[in-house]
Structures are given as structure tokens and as C-alpha cells.
Amino acid sequence: MPPFIRTSILKRGEPFEILVNGRPVTAFAGESVAAALLARTDDSSRHSNLFCGMGACFGCLVTVDGVPNVRSCATLVRPGLCVETRYTASLPSANANG
């Protein structure tokens, strides 16, 4: 079994704020939207639908800056980013041309 990594000794990028459901959340440069959502201590809108964590499924869909159905695990945070988790994401159509 691999040893546990103490998260208190990990170096993170520079902190900045993003908005999640209209509330400021501290995020760190280099992390994904999913990581920022999972790291929150406020459970009011915790994002818990992260399955694969690498963009292969649709479990982590959120709206980012008004664009719906964005994979939060494959999207990097940036200062001022607006994320909305309180919506019903629809899966992309299997027939995108029609």
C-alpha cells in the first residue's frame, strides 16, 4: 500500500477567488474547477458528482461563465471564474448533427 501524502505539505499555486453559485470561493492556480469545488468547506453546494476525474464521463458537468455542460474536472480555474452547480445538466445528444 502506498504511503499517505500529507496534504499540509503540498505546495499549491497562488490563491485567488472564483464565484460558485454566487459565493466567493478560494481556488489555487493550476487546479481544476472540480478540485476547487471538492476542497470547499461549505457544504451548501458541494459538487459531489465526480466519477472519473479525467473528462471521460459526464458526472461533473457545471455551467462555467454562462456556458452549460462544462466538465469541471477538465477545466482549470482562473481568477474571476463564475461556476454554477445548481442546474440540471443535460447530456450532449448522441446525434450532434441532427
Secondary structure, 3 states (H helix, E strand, C coil): CCCCCCHHHCCCCCEEEEEECCEEEEEECCCEHHHHHHCCCCHHHCCCCCCCCCCCCCCCEEEECCEEEEEHHHCECCCCCEEECCCCCCCCCCCCCC
